[in-house]
Amino acid sequence: MKIHEYQAKELLKKYNIPIQDGVICESENKLESAIQEASRLFNTKNYVIKAQIHAGGRGKGGGVKFCTSAEKAQVEGKKILGMQLVTPQTGPEGQKVRKVMVAQAMDIASEYYVAITLDRSAGRDVIMASTEGGMDIEEVAAHTPEKIIRVWVDPAVGFQPFQARQIAFRLGFEPAIIKQAIPLLMNLYQCYKETDASLAEVNPLIVTTQNQLVALDAKFNFDSNALCRHSDIVAMRDIYEEDPTEVEAGKYNLNYIKLDGNVGCMVNGAGLAMATMDIIKLNGGEPANFLDVGGGANVETVKNGFKIILSDPNVKAVLINIFGGIVRCDRVANGIIEAVKDLDLSVPVVVRLEGTNADLAKSLLENAKLAIIPATSLADAAEKVVQAATGGSN
Amino acid sequence: MAILVNKQSKIIVQGITGSEGSFHAQQCYEYGQNVVGGVTPGKGGTRVLDANLPVFNTCVEAKAATGANVSLIFVPPLFARDAILEAIDAKIELIVCITEGIPVQDMIQVQRALLGSGSRLIGPNCPGLLTPGEAKVGIMPGFIARPGRVGVISKSGTLTYEAVHQLVGVGLGQSTCVGIGGDPIIGTKMIDVLQLFQNDPDTDAIVLIGEIGGSMEIEAAHYVKESVSKPVIGFIAGQTAPPGRRMGHAGAIVSGADESAAAKKRVMASCGILVVDSPAHIGQTVADALNRVRA
């Protein structure tokens, strides 16, 4: 789960990490008072208007503007609020800006990068830091990997002050900044660990011309498996930032991800679901979605799966691929028959059932006299569904 | 022979009185008759599965009474860390954790506790192990597999069944099927299982099924090049997955160029693995490879 910059900063504040603060504004008519409040709180006439969306690269898309007066801040704020912000991470359709942060402008002397995440191959948390602040860290990693400092945390003892010192000295900080950097790094790790974050990133971390270390921007992702022990984090979820169909699918406990193609698919198991998408593509089609119905493919899950898949108007055919291990295929077949009858489907449906009671399932489907195209294998199913989606022209 | 589990394995089930645990304990028991008991705190002294199996309060008691060397874990995600740590403490040699949804921070601690412990963990978030005709330790459907000489390593559940089904379709049985799990942190990696299959005289070829995310397949590919003489047939799921999206499994996310299906397949092929583009060609490719070796 992701959160907004302003929420990430609230979290940092709780852990005594100095941040660039701001006032949040959600509507144009409150913009003036938000700017006034920012002026009063931060004793400034310079502001930064920052669009609050989850995607990164906001500055590149025009979602972050420096303003030298309250009037200019109001003009920029009006432009940004409600705009469809396109960044390298949003896709071409962009993301609607529903909130802006009227932030205090800061005098930047130098910029740094600090992040904590899981190093999968080490099975440990890794703290990464770099003098290349404000840059896309993946580009730094690709072109100048020597500029990224990495320190791993031994879970038996936790993140240690000597490791924070290592990072601070290697970043080349002045003594006055080192004194601030050590507690900042220790607190950031504590925050990351206590919230079950999967990413805590401060980019850039700046040194101001007044010699203060400040988190100018912050990004957090959280381990979705751990959300059940963090109701305060869950409360920060913003469903406007998520695909509405995916939110709907989540309510049915279905794992759905929308794609751009026209062949819908419904599969049990994540690996087989990905493999099914792949074979559709290999046969010249384009998958419309990823959908894992999990272990219990019954009437309800099949029905809900159809509803979710067919809410995408691009879908021209659907492939159901179920490998019944514990799940009995005859039950799945009955689910499909009932769902197809009830929903009055307008697109062709190709069904491939394999595993427990597969033969029984096949005869059930044949006897149902529905517009279902049976398939005998994974290859056969992919071929048939692509043909159905392209109207037989393939 | 086979690897990891066989007829002589003595299996206990942690969480044996839960709905998942009791159902699958019965399936495993019927398959190999080598499930010897279970653990549920507070239910010690009772018996389950038509009174065939004793239940214990702790792993240590269960091991002392039954001589168990394998533990199969079916407990809810937030209790899984504790269950695995308990099995490590009881010096169970092989721990198989089926549970899906364990927080990463919990697995970081488990991983640390495994170091130097003498226990091996398979999973979590995996379908477990199957040595056809001998032992089933997990949730793989036993009837789809046949005893034979192909080893199967996979991050996924149903995709493993698909591969096994194709192998049986071309007349090939399996020595052991190992579902290593789809989480970012797992106890036993592809390299570990490759090594076991390479050293197993009853395995002639190895199927390696990976997916997007992480670097385990790349590490495995380099290992194959250096240390595996048997044919390895590889498939990577998620060629059509969009970057930055989590595809069902917690670990199935492309976070960098090296984690994509295309990048993994490229490295695997360059290391001598027979990479199939289509998931429908796994069985036939293994058959062809074995024919070449045996010819």
Interface residues (C-beta under 8 A of the other chain):
Chain A: Q89 L118 R120 S121 G123 R124 D125 E138 A141 D154 P155 A156 K193 D196 S198 D223 S224 N225 A226 C228 R229 N255 I257 L259 V267 N268 G269 A270 G271 L272 A273 M274 A275 T276 M277 D278 I279 I280 K281 L282 P287 F290 D292 F323 G324 G325 I326 E354 G355 T356 S377 L378 A379 A382
Chain B: P77 L78 G101 I102 P103 V104 Q105 M107 I108 Q109 Q111 R112 P127 I139 M140 P141 F143 I144 S154 K155 S156 G157 T158 L159 T160 Y161 E162 H165 G182 P184 I185 I209 E211 I212 G214 S215 M216 E219 F235 A237 G238 Q239 T240 A241 P242 G244 R245 M247 G248 H249 A250 G251 A252 G256 A261 D277 S278 P279 A280
